[in-house]
Amino acid sequence: MADRKVVITGLGLATALGLEVEQNWRKALKGVSGVSRIRLECAGKSAVQAAAQVSDDDWRTICDDFPSEAESEGERRTLFALWAGKKALSDAGLGRVAEDRSRFGAAMGAGLGVNRLEDISRWLTAGKKFDPVRFAGELDLVERESIIRNNSSAPATLMAAKFGLKGPNITITSACASATLALGAAYRAVKRGEADLVLAGGADSMINPVGLVFFVLLGSVAVSKMEPEHLCRPFDRKRSGLVMGEGAGMAVLEEESHALARGARIYAEVAGFASTMDAWRLTAPHPEGNGAEACMSLALADSKIPPEGIDYINAHGTSTKLNDLAETIAIKRVFGNCAPPPAISSSKSIIGHLLAGSGGPEFAFTVLSVAQNRIHPTINLSSPDPKCDLDYVPNVARERVVRAALSNSFGFGGQNSTIVVRKY
């Protein structure tokens, strides 16, 4: 691998906290929850009553900014990606397509798309069987935001076309680890010399009837009647499951000399990356956190930073019984001898679980912690689980020198990914 340094020169966000990076970061530091009651017509009888949704006003702003895509696609995940991607490029000083972009790429972690019940019920026979012949003849009636029209590669493909990104184009769909895996792929592409710049991150939205039912059937989503803003409680004794979120987080990863030559502002450096597989169970992490432990250790080895050089970990922190405990065990095994130990917080407590896109905003928050020496809190941590006994920065933000940090994403199926960020 070529000895090329990879730096971060732009960030873009779309979450329940807002559409601007500074707005998101300010609210995150204050511990403002983006979780609220679900705004769906069909939600009245749903077991899931809370999610971290992008506001209706913010959705209209995005659609107004991308009118042709909103008209032709209409798919929330894709439009979130376009917004965050545009903002990241603008933040990096690359708002206009003027320079040669033949060595600029895109890498996206993206969810599966929307399964519309209408696209099943519309072609049922009187005997309640699906009629594939009639379906094939009436494809133009398929809902425009349906997975049938929008596969996983849609966000990366559209971003490349919209922003003139003619280099490598990567889509990764690997559950909740997808966005961090995409960031890792971008890091390696730039470091190896395959690209000078890659727009990377993730986007997802499964806050729809089929998406809600899916996570209820998995038994992983919070169905408590607790007030929405208090429902997501990573590492807390009263945690009852993940709280779904939606949106996107994108970053510009760029080769150092390329960034310096054009006078770019540099947030931080991407120092290392690793991925592993638990090979354990489809919907549960290894109870001893073996895969997560290996992933963090390999990422540190790739960065050549020792465990005692890490000051902060942005945890996967899903607010589920199994994940939070397994991640805690894994962190103890990697960092147990560090003094002082790294501070840890979960962005999901604030913006919900963006599923395939979750690593995007979490990477942005990690970068900002390294750049500004500020760590957002894990909110709603009022009754600590005695088995989760690390420093999770409960409820109040903290100022601390952050020389280097990890961002963890551990997905269903046992897919793990960890990316390392250090001061530039």
N, C-alpha and C positions, 0 to 999 in steps of 0.2 A: 504494500500500500504506500502510495506516495506521501511524502512528509509535507502535506498541505494543511494549513490551519484553517478551521471552519469557524466562522463567526456569525452572530445573529445581528442583522441590521434592520429588521422590520417586524412588527407584530400587528395582528388584526384580530378582533374578537366580535362575536355576536352571541350573547347569552341572556339569561333572564335578568341580569343586572344592567344590560344596556348594550349599545352598539359601538362604544368608543373604549379604547384600552384604558385611558385615564379614568373614565367613569367606572369601569369594572374594577379597577385596582383600588380606587378610593373606597368603594362600597365593600370590597373584600376585606380591606384593612379595618374597616369599621365593624365587620361582622354582620353586614346586612344580608338577610336571607332572601334569595330569589324565588323561594318555594311559595306557592299559593294554591288556591283551589283550582281544579282543572276547569278550563273554559271550553268544554265540548258539550254540544246539545245532548249527546247520548250518555253523559257522565253521571246522571242522576242515580242510576242503579248500579254503577260500577263499584267494585270493592276498592278500587284505587280512587282516592278523592283529591290527591295533591300531586303537583309536579312543578318543575321550574321551567315555565314557558316564557318564550320571548313575547313581549307585550304586543297587543294588537297594533298600537301606534308604531312600534319599531318594525313590525312586519310590513306595514304599509310603506314605511320609509325605504325598506329594502326593495319592495316591489316597484316603487316609484323610481329607484335608482337603476333597476334592471327591467324596464317595462317589457321588452320583447321576450326575455327569458321567463318573466312572470306570466306572460300570456301563453307562451308555447309550452313551457315546462310546468310551472305552478307547483313544483315539488319543493317543500320547505328545506330539506337537507341540502339540495343543490344551491338554492338561493342563499342560504346561510354561508356556504362555502365561497360563493362569488363575492359576497359582501366582505367577509373577513379577508379573503385573498386580495381584493382591491385595496383594502385599508392597509394590509401589511406591505404591499408594494409601494403605496404612497408614503407610508412611514419610512420606508427604506430609500425614499427619494427617487422612486422608479414609477411615478404616476403615469407618465406618457410613454407610449410605445414608439420610441425614437431610435434608441441604440440597437445594435445587433443582438438579438435574443436567441441566436441559434444554439448557444450553450447555456440557456436558462431552461430549467425543467420544472415539473410539478410532481409532488408525491402526496397522495391523499389516503387517509384512513376514512373509510365510508361505510355506513350501514347498508342494510339490504334493500332499503326502499319501502314504500307503503303498500301493504296488502289491502286492497279495497274490497269490502264485502260485496259492493255493487258489481264488481268484476267476477263474482262467483254467482250471485243470486240472479243476475240478469239472464244468464244462459242455462238456468236449471229447467229441466223438463217437468212435466206434470208429476212424474214419479220421483222428483227430487234428485235426478242424476244430471251431471254436467254434460252439455251437448257440445262437443268439440268442433263438430262440423259447422254448426250455426255460429259458434264463437269465431272460427277462422274467417267466416264470411262477413263478420261485423266488427272487425278489429278497430275500425274508426270510432266505435262507441265506447271503447275502453277509456276510463277516467284518465285525464291527462297527467295526474301526479302518481298514477299507479306504477308499481314495480315493473309491470309489463312494458311500460314506456321508458322507465328510468332505471337502468341497471346500476350496479355499484360504481362503474367507471364514469358515470355521467358528470360528477363534479370535476374530476381531474381533466376530462376531455374538454368540457366547456371552458374551464379556466385557461387551458392552453390556447384555445381559439380566441377567447376574449382578450387575453393579455399578451398574446404573441409568444408563448413559451414553447419553443421549437425543439428543446432538448429532451432528455428522458422524461417519460410520462408513466407514473406508477400509481396503481390503486391497490390498496391492501384492505381486505375485509376479513378480520380475524377477531371478531367479538370486541371486547372492551380494551384490547391491547392495540387495536388497529392504528390509531393516530400516532402513538409513540413508535410503533414499528415503521410507519411512514416517515417520521422524523429521522429515525435511525437509517433508513434507506437513503434519505436525502443527504444525511451527514456523510455516509460512506461514498455516495456518488461524487460529492464535491471533494472529499479527501483523496479519492482515487484519481481525480482528474477527469472524470466522465462529464462533469458540468462545472461551470463557474458559480452558478447560483441555482438554488432550487426553492420554490415556494412550497412549503410543506406544512402538514397539520391534519386536521380531521373535522368532520361534520356529521351530524346525525339528528334524526327526530323520529321517535317511535311513539309519540303521544297521540295515538289514534286508537280506535276500538280494538283492532286486532293486536296491536302492540301492547295495549294494556292487558288484554286477556292472556297473551303469551307469557308475560312476567308473573301474572297471578298463578297460572298453571305451573310455572317453575317453582313457585313458593319463595321467590327471592325479593319481592317488592313489598314495601310497607303498606299495610292496610289498616293501620291503627286510626282511631278517631281523634288522635291528638291534633292540636292546631297545626296547620301546614308548616308554618315557619319554624316549628320545633320538631318536626317529624324526622328529619335526617340527622342522626346522632352517632357519627362514627366513634368507635371505641368506648361508647357509653353503655352502661349496664342495661339501659332501657331501649337500646337500638332494636328495631324490628324489621329491618330490610331496607333495600335501596329506594331512593326517591328519584324518579326519572326526570331528566332535564333534556334540553334541546339547544342547538346552536352550533357554533363553529369556533375554532381557534387556529390561526395560520401564522407561520413565521417565515421570514426570508433567511435562509442559510446560505452563506456566501464565502467564497475563498478569500482569505485575508488580504492578499495583495490586490485583488480585484476591487474589494471594498475600499481600501486605502487610496487606490488610484482615482476613484471617483469622489473621494471626500466624504464617504458615508459615515454616519454616526454608528458606533458599534456598542451594542448592549453588553455582550458577554461572548464567551467562546463555548462551543460544543466540544467537550473534551473526550467523551467516550460513549459507547453504546453496547448493549448486549441483549440477546433474547434467548429464552429457554422454554421448554415444554415440561409440564408436570408429568404428563402421561399417566394420569391417575383416574379422574372421573370427569365426565362432561360438564357437570354443574357444580363441582366443589373443588376447592384447592386442596393440595396435599396438606393434611392436618399439621404436619411439622414444618410447612413452608419450604420444603426442599427446593422446589423450582424457583421460588422467589429469592431464596438465599443465593442460589447459584447465579441467578441473573444479576443481582446487585454486585456480587463478587467479580463476575466476569466484566461488568461495565467498569468497575473500579480498575481492574487490571488493564483494560483497554485504555483508560485515561491516564494510567500510571500515577494515580492519586491514592495514597493509603487511606484506610477507613478514618483515621484521625484527622484527615484533611477535609472531611465533609462536615459542614456546619448545619445543613438543612436537608430534610427529605420531604418532598411533596408526595404524600402517601396515596396509594390507590384508595384506601379508606372508604369503603362502600357503605358502611353502616349495616352490614350483614354480620350475623353471628360468626360465620365460618371465616370470611375473608379477614376481618379485622384482627382476629386472634392469630391466624396463620401468618399474616404480614408482621404482626408484632413479634412472633417467635423468630421469623426470618431476620428481622432487623436486629434483634438481640444477638443472634449468632454472628452477624457480620460486624456489628458496631459495639458489642457488649463490653469491650475493654477500653473504649474511648472515653477520655476525660478532658473536657466535658463531653457528654454524648450529643449527637445532633438533635436539633429541634425538629419536630414533625408536625405537619398539619394536613388536613384533608380539605381540598377545594370543593369536594362534593357536598360537604355540609352546607355550603353557601349557594352553589349553582346547580346542585343536583348531579345526577349521573348521566352524562351525555353519551354513554354507551360506546359505540365505535369512535365517536368524536371526542371522548373525554380527555384523552391525552393532549389535545390541542390547547384548550384554555389552561390546563394544568401546567403545560410547558411554559406558556406565556407568564403565568404567575411565578413559576420557578425562576425564569430569566429575570423578572423584575425584582425578586428577592435578592438575587446575586448582584444585580446592578445597583440596588438602593439600600441594601442591608436592612430590609424590613420584611417581616414574615406575617402573613395573615393568619388569623386564628382558626382553630377547629371549633365551630360554634355548637351550642346545645350539649356540650360536654359537662353536664352537671352532676351525674352519678357515675363516676368512672368505674369501668369493669375492672375488678381487682386482677384479672388475668391480662389486661391490657394496661400495663403499668409504666409506660414510657412518657416522655415529655411531648405531649401533643399540642402544645400552645393553646390551652383551653380558653376560649371565649374572648380573649383580648389580644390584639396584635402585639408584636414584640420587635424591638430594635436589637439587632445582633449582627456583627460582622459575618457575612456569608462569603467565605472564600470560594466555596464550591458546594454544589447541591445535586441531589438526585431527584428525578421525577419517575415514579413507578406506575406502570399500568399492567394489571394482571387480569386476563380475560377468561370468560367461560371456556371450558375445554382445557384449561391449564396453560394457555399461552401467556408468557411473561415477557415484559419488555421494560428496560430501564435505560434512561439517557442521563448523561452527566453534563452539567453546566458549570463553568468556573469563570472567575473574573478575568477580564481581558487586560 
